[in-house]
């Protein structure tokens, strides 16, 4: 892989990952509710899903999946259903003020009652893995940067690793943004407006996925 090809990939992924989407919105809301450090489990879940799908693309599994009749449609509708569920849940969420005191700082932030780090990780993973746009990216976009005349495994490893680093960087940016936003959510009416805006955005993402078609 030529260096200029890698830089082109990095530039495209930097812009793509920075665009608000379900993963970034999920990370930001987790940071608002739990604090920056506790939202790392959600970041890890989202990132794990991204790496698995991209690695599957490298192995040719997503191409096989898209070749199976109806497989993509099943994934697409599952993704839509999950995002709509998250949107409704956020819309109806508790409007108790966000604790921005000493315990909810960058290093603190209590987990929601009964919500373990494993559950937070699983939530992030489901957000990432249920988005068929990631599969389309892995199948239609990623292979364009591979030189078929050279060993493909090292090239895929470089691209997937680069994507993961850039994606993780943007997770941090959105999590910090969520922490800053939490300072303004001390009043129930403001928190209610935030919850409903978040819910509407999640539901909007879900409805947008209905228009996604295989390349």
Secondary structure, 3 states (H helix, E strand, C coil): CCHHHHHHHHHHHHHHHHCCCHHHHHHHHHHHHHCCCCCHHHHHHHHHHHHHHHHHHHCCHHHHHHHCCCHHHHHHHHHHHHHHHHHHHHHCCCCCCCCCCHHHCCCCCCCCCCCCHHHHHHHHHHHHHCCHHHHHHHHHHHHHHCCCCCCHHHHHHHHHHHHHHHHHHHHHHHHHHHHHHHCCCCCHHHHHHHHHHHHHHHHHHHHHHCCCCCC
